[in-house]
């Protein structure tokens, strides 16, 4: 049975994926000629890990649709995929052809900040302007200024990791660790490395960065996750002030979002 036989079921699932902060693509059959398993309007949802819900007909066309959707999620550009299912096309003997329009969607990214000191506050302003949703963990939560507080979606007023279940870790989350001391930085980074994220940045000097990375390798043997850790943070533009550091961090994250090699 098609789980999206009713339109309300499809849109309910789309809203759930947005709420889960999960990037996904919608594939909609836009052309169906001859003997084909699905007709125009059939929809399928594809996530970045290749899993999908619904169907555009199965078989070769569905395989090609999933491949195209995964590429579309990498480039965040819509595309059209078509397959000749006729005997002459050499891919099937159904006797028809199908096309699907693929739309990639990425929920607004999250910036999770551990520490609301000078750098953390500067990052709130910069990333809010860039369209990020923002979550802050800070035991001195009153330090959030009247100007920055309305920009923050989630405030966790503690560094107690047992009370941080509200933080929105996920594939579309970018994490910044910039507390008031090395001990808290290490604790928060060690906590974060055990979750899913797109980026984990830890502020610090080169010597502190080595110390942090040595400890994170001991805490998590996951090389793929460790490859997403950046310390020191930001692009090397000579930044010194909190605002300059926030700009260099934003530039680094934007570059990564667009697939640039740093």
N, C-alpha and C positions, 0 to 999 in steps of 0.2 A: 504493500500500500504506500502511495506517495504521502510522506508526512506533511507535504505542503499542498494537499488537495484543496484545502480551503485557504483563501488569502490571509485571513486573520492568523492562521497558524504560522505562516511564513513571516509575517511582520512581527509577530510575537517573538519568534526566534531571533530575528535581526536585532530587536531591542535588547534581548538577553545578551547577545554577543557584544553589543556596545557597552552594556552594563558590566560585562566581564572583562572589558578592556582588551578584547581579542581582535586582532586584524583579520579580515575575511574578505572574500570576493563573492559577488553574486554572478552566476552564469544564467543567462536567460536565452532560451531558444528563440531566434528571430526569423528563421527560415527553415522550412521543412518541406521537401519535395519528394514525391513518390512514396515508396513503402519504407517508412521510418518508425522507430519505436516510440518517439514522442513528437508532439506537434508544437507549433509556436506558442510561447508563453510558459512552457515548462521551466521550472527554476531549480537551481541547486546552489547550496552554500559551500564554499571551500575555504578551509582555514590554512594558515601558513605551514602547518606541519603535514599537509596533504590529506588530512581527514576531511570528510565532506558529509553533507546531509542532503536528502532529496536526490533526484536523478534526472539527467537529461537523456536517458535512454540506455545507459550501460554500454558495454562493448568498446569498440575503437573510438567512437566519437566522445564518449565520456572520458576515456583515458586522455585523449588529446585536449579536451576541455580542462581537465585538472592540471595538465602540464602548462597550458596557457595561463590559467589562473594563478599558479604559483609564480610564474615569471611576472605576471601583472602585479602581484603583491610585492615583488622586489622593486619594480620600477615605479609602482603606484600610478601606472598609466592604463586606462581602459584599452581593450583590444577586442577584435573579432576573430573567432576561430571557425574554420569551415572544413568539412570532411566530405569527400565524394564516397558514398556508400554503395555505388553501383559496381557491377562486375568489372566494368571498364576502368573504374577508378583503382581497382586492384586492392582495395582494403576491406571490401565486404560484398555480399551478394544480395543485400537488402533491396537494391534497385532504386535508391534515392540519394538525397544529399541533405546535410544539415549545417546550420550555422548558429553560433551562439555569441551573444554580446556579453563581455566580461567587465564588471565594474569592481575595482578594488576599493576597499574601505579600511581606513585606519582610525580608530577612535582617537580623540585628543590625547596626546601623550601626557604622562605624569612625570613631574619632577619631585622626587622624594628627598627632602633635605634633612639631614641629621645635624642640628645646630643652627641657631638663628642669631649668630653673632654678626659682625660687620659683613663678611662675605656672604653668609646665608641670606641676610636681608637684601643685599644688592642683587643676588640671584633671583629672589622672589620678584622684584620689579622687572628685571630683564626677561625672565622666562614667562611671566604673566603677559607681557607685551607680545611674546612670540606665540601665544595661544596654548601654553601648557596649563594643565591643571596642577595644583601644587599641594603637597602634603609636607608638613613640618613636624619633626620630633624634637622637642626642646624642653628640658626641665625648667628653664626660665621662660616659659611661654609668654608671660607678661611683657617680655622684651620686644614682642612683635609690636611695631609702631602702629598708631592709628592709620597711617597711610598704607602699610603693608598688610594689615590684618584682613581687610576685605578681599585681598587677592588670594588668600589661602583657603583651600577647600577643606582640608583636614588638618587639625592640630592635635598632636599626641603630646601632652604636657609632661613627659617623662623620658628617661633613658632606660627604663626598666623594660627589657626585651619581652618579658612575659605579658606586657600590656600593649603590644604593638600589632595586634591582629588586624587592626583597622587599616594599616598601611597598604596601599594598593600595588604591591609587587606584581609584575607580569611582563610579558614580552614587549610591552609598549611603555615601560617604566624606566626612567633614568634616575640614578641615585647619586647624591652628593653627600659625602661625609666631611663635615667641617665644624666639629665641635670645638670646645675651648681647651682641650688637652689631648695629648697623645693616647692616654689610657682609654678615654671615651672613643676616640677615633678608631682605635683597634677593636674595641668591643662592638661598635656599631658596624664596622666593615665586616667583622667576622660573622655578625648576625645577618647582614645583607647578603653575603656570599652564599648563604644556604638557601636563598630564594631565587626566583626567576627575575631577570632584568635585562634590559638592552645595553645598559652602561652603568658602571660603578666607578665613580671618581673619588679619590681620597686626597684631600689637600695636604701639602707638606713639601719639605725639602727633599733632595735626592737621597740623603742618608735615611731620613724618616720613611721615604717611599720604599727603600730596600727592606727596611725592618717590617713594614706593613705587608709587602708582598711575600716575604719569607713566612710570616705567620699565616697569611691567607692560603698559601700552598699547603701548609700543614693542616689547616682547617677544612680545605676542600680539594680533593684530588681531581676535580672536574676541570680538565684543561680548556674545554670550550668556554666554561663560565669564567675561568681565570683570564682568558684572552680578552674578555670584555672589561677588565679592570684597568683603569688609567690612574697613575700616580707618578709624578705630580699631575695635576689636572690642567686642562686648557691647552691651547696652542701656544708655542713659544714666541710670543710677541713682545716680551719684555714687560708684561703687566705687573704692576706693583700695588695700586690702590684696589679696594674691594670692587669698585665699579669696573675697573680694567680686568680684574680676574673674572668677574661675571661675564664680561663680553668675550674673553678668550675661551671660557668654558662653553658659552653658547655657540661660538664659532666651531668648536671641536664637535659638539653634539650635532649641530646642523650638518657638518661635513659627513659624519657617520650616518646620519639619516638618509643622506643622498648617495650613500655607497662609496664615498671617497676613501682612498687608502691614506692613512696617516702615518 
